[in-house]
Amino acid sequence: MTAHEIQTVCFVGSGTMGCYNSLIAALAGYQVVLYDVSAQNLAATDLKYSQLAEPMLAAGTISKHDFTMAMQRVKLSGDATTALGSADLVSESVFEQRELKRKVLKEIEDHCQAHCIITTNTSALLVSELDSALKDGCRFAALHSYLGIALMDIVGGPRCEPKTLQTLKRYVKSLHCQPLLLKKEYPGYLLNALLGSFFTSAILLAANGEDTIEEIDRAWLAYSGGAIGPFGLMDYIGINVIYDSWADEKTEVHEQVISKRVTAYLKPFMERGELGISTGKGFYSYPKACWQAPEFMKNKDIPKRLYQTLSTAIMQRAILVYDAGVAEREMIDQTWVNGVSLAKGPFAMFNEWGVREFDVLSKATQADISLFSEEQMNAIQGCIALGEYL
Ligand SMILES: NC(=O)c1ccc[n+]([C@@H]2O[C@H](COP(=O)([O-])OP(=O)(O)OC[C@H]3O[C@@H](n4cnc5c(N)ncnc54)[C@H](O)[C@@H]3O)[C@@H](O)[C@H]2O)c1
């Protein structure tokens, strides 16, 4: 069932996410317009739609008939006036560049109807950095999706009205996705914030030189019950994506130190063009990475401390996110559970470990560079001292 206030959705940018989000919307019954300034990219969308639908067809979550019907609801357009003029909701997914996004959002506002809700799918920018590009921010929010994961973050812009957020929540539910309505903006929203600490912690361990990527992934697989380790997952996401997130100029001294270490570790992969699954080689070689073979786990002495280090990083980030007033513990836990298909979220893990074990491990499991600044570590300690989490 569709959200009754929304009939037509315009997706701006026909890249990976524009195609993915428009496919999901068309499958849910919405009329969809996919707009792009690049005629070449628009011409390539048939193939993209088929590739995106493949896993859903293989899993049986949609039928061929559903896909055919959905494609009949999609119109391609290279003309802003016609593309945006009929939309009740617009989702912007152009390149991740602040000034380009601001320009495109202004263009959207100039062409769309007065009641239209405008959203950005930005992963790395904050909704507050984009809001002032619009004259009227009362219907502007971030609506951030994940490729292949049924979660969507919603963060209202500084001037966004509550009823806009409620409409977006209904829209996300109608797509059979879980809406994660955050109380305030946070870099990386929820899932990427947690994943970011997980990945950085894994890279810092490997960069130390004492533990190999295989040992780190093996420890995660052995003790977390997860289906993929951090390096396997980074290969899936793309080493370039992780590299780029650390290559930007960092203002905090602590982040500059981590950025130097992480980018130095990843640079050889970037230079060799070994970016992960997409290039056939990254941390592992594909199509079948060695971690996917049964022998990977057999007869190995697997140190628990590596799993504890990674878990501690995720729990520490979860505490910082909660302490910043972004989301409740239940939502943070649910995000992690649904986002990475694990049985427990960071706060559930924390409760299982207990304060004493967490405290000992969070001090003992730091690599030579701490993942968090002294100020952040003090905030975490302060929260724990209040005994809020048990
Ligand atoms: N790729 C992911 O997994 C992912 C996940 C969540 C969010 N995002 C975010 O979604 C956005 C898009 O990412 P992507 O991976 O789909 O990018 P992409 O590079 O695949 O596609 C971007 C598209 O935007 C189009 N474009 C550029 N300028 C335009 C303009 N002025 N008007 C209309 N179209 C224009 C380009 O022609 C291109 O087709 C980014 O903000 C990214 O951070 C990406």
The ligand as an SDF file (V2000), in Angstrom:
LIG
                    3D

 44 48  0  0  0  0  0  0  0  0999 V2000
   26.1300    4.0370   -3.4930 N   0  0  0  0  0  0  0  0  0  0  0  0
   25.6430    3.7580   -2.2790 C   0  0  0  0  0  0  0  0  0  0  0  0
   25.7220    2.6260   -1.7620 O   0  0  0  0  0  0  0  0  0  0  0  0
   24.9080    4.8500   -1.5100 C   0  0  0  0  0  0  0  0  0  0  0  0
   24.1150    4.5030   -0.4190 C   0  0  0  0  0  0  0  0  0  0  0  0
   23.3700    5.4970    0.2330 C   0  0  0  0  0  0  0  0  0  0  0  0
   23.4610    6.8080   -0.1980 C   0  0  0  0  0  0  0  0  0  0  0  0
   24.2800    7.1310   -1.2600 N   0  0  0  0  0  0  0  0  0  0  0  0
   24.3070    8.5380   -1.6800 C   0  0  0  0  0  0  0  0  0  0  0  0
   23.4910    8.6590   -2.8480 O   0  0  0  0  0  0  0  0  0  0  0  0
   24.0150    9.6820   -3.7040 C   0  0  0  0  0  0  0  0  0  0  0  0
   24.2530    9.1130   -5.0780 C   0  0  0  0  0  0  0  0  0  0  0  0
   25.1320    8.0260   -5.0060 O   0  0  0  0  0  0  0  0  0  0  0  0
   25.2830    6.9980   -6.2220 P   0  0  0  0  0  0  0  0  0  0  0  0
   26.2000    5.9420   -5.7550 O   0  0  0  0  0  0  0  0  0  0  0  0
   23.9480    6.6530   -6.7590 O   0  0  0  0  0  0  0  0  0  0  0  0
   26.0290    7.9510   -7.2980 O   0  0  0  0  0  0  0  0  0  0  0  0
   26.3070    7.7010   -8.8330 P   0  0  0  0  0  0  0  0  0  0  0  0
   27.6310    8.2980   -9.1320 O   0  0  0  0  0  0  0  0  0  0  0  0
   26.0640    6.2680   -9.1890 O   0  0  0  0  0  0  0  0  0  0  0  0
   25.1490    8.5650   -9.5780 O   0  0  0  0  0  0  0  0  0  0  0  0
   25.0170    9.9590   -9.5060 C   0  0  0  0  0  0  0  0  0  0  0  0
   24.1100   10.4000  -10.6610 C   0  0  0  0  0  0  0  0  0  0  0  0
   23.7980   11.7930  -10.4840 O   0  0  0  0  0  0  0  0  0  0  0  0
   23.6910   12.3570  -11.7750 C   0  0  0  0  0  0  0  0  0  0  0  0
   23.7990   13.8200  -11.7100 N   0  0  0  0  0  0  0  0  0  0  0  0
   24.9080   14.5640  -11.4940 C   0  0  0  0  0  0  0  0  0  0  0  0
   24.5960   15.8720  -11.5000 N   0  0  0  0  0  0  0  0  0  0  0  0
   23.2620   15.9570  -11.7140 C   0  0  0  0  0  0  0  0  0  0  0  0
   22.3550   17.0530  -11.8190 C   0  0  0  0  0  0  0  0  0  0  0  0
   22.7730   18.3050  -11.7220 N   0  0  0  0  0  0  0  0  0  0  0  0
   21.0460   16.7740  -12.0200 N   0  0  0  0  0  0  0  0  0  0  0  0
   20.6200   15.4910  -12.1520 C   0  0  0  0  0  0  0  0  0  0  0  0
   21.4400   14.4250  -12.0630 N   0  0  0  0  0  0  0  0  0  0  0  0
   22.7530   14.6610  -11.8480 C   0  0  0  0  0  0  0  0  0  0  0  0
   24.8350   11.7210  -12.5350 C   0  0  0  0  0  0  0  0  0  0  0  0
   24.6770   11.8700  -13.9430 O   0  0  0  0  0  0  0  0  0  0  0  0
   24.7500   10.2700  -12.0480 C   0  0  0  0  0  0  0  0  0  0  0  0
   23.9110    9.5020  -12.9030 O   0  0  0  0  0  0  0  0  0  0  0  0
   25.2580   10.2230   -3.0110 C   0  0  0  0  0  0  0  0  0  0  0  0
   24.9060   11.3440   -2.2640 O   0  0  0  0  0  0  0  0  0  0  0  0
   25.6710    9.0720   -2.1040 C   0  0  0  0  0  0  0  0  0  0  0  0
   26.3930    9.4910   -0.9790 O   0  0  0  0  0  0  0  0  0  0  0  0
   24.9870    6.1900   -1.9260 C   0  0  0  0  0  0  0  0  0  0  0  0
  1  2  1  0
  2  3  2  0
  2  4  1  0
  4  5  1  0
  4 44  2  0
  5  6  2  0
  6  7  1  0
  7  8  2  0
  8  9  1  0
  8 44  1  0
  9 10  1  0
  9 42  1  0
 10 11  1  0
 11 12  1  0
 11 40  1  0
 12 13  1  0
 13 14  1  0
 14 15  2  0
 14 16  1  0
 14 17  1  0
 17 18  1  0
 18 19  2  0
 18 20  1  0
 18 21  1  0
 21 22  1  0
 22 23  1  0
 23 24  1  0
 23 38  1  0
 24 25  1  0
 25 26  1  0
 25 36  1  0
 26 27  1  0
 26 35  1  0
 27 28  2  0
 28 29  1  0
 29 30  1  0
 29 35  2  0
 30 31  1  0
 30 32  2  0
 32 33  1  0
 33 34  2  0
 34 35  1  0
 36 37  1  0
 36 38  1  0
 38 39  1  0
 40 41  1  0
 40 42  1  0
 42 43  1  0
M  CHG  2   8   1  16  -1
M  END
$$$$
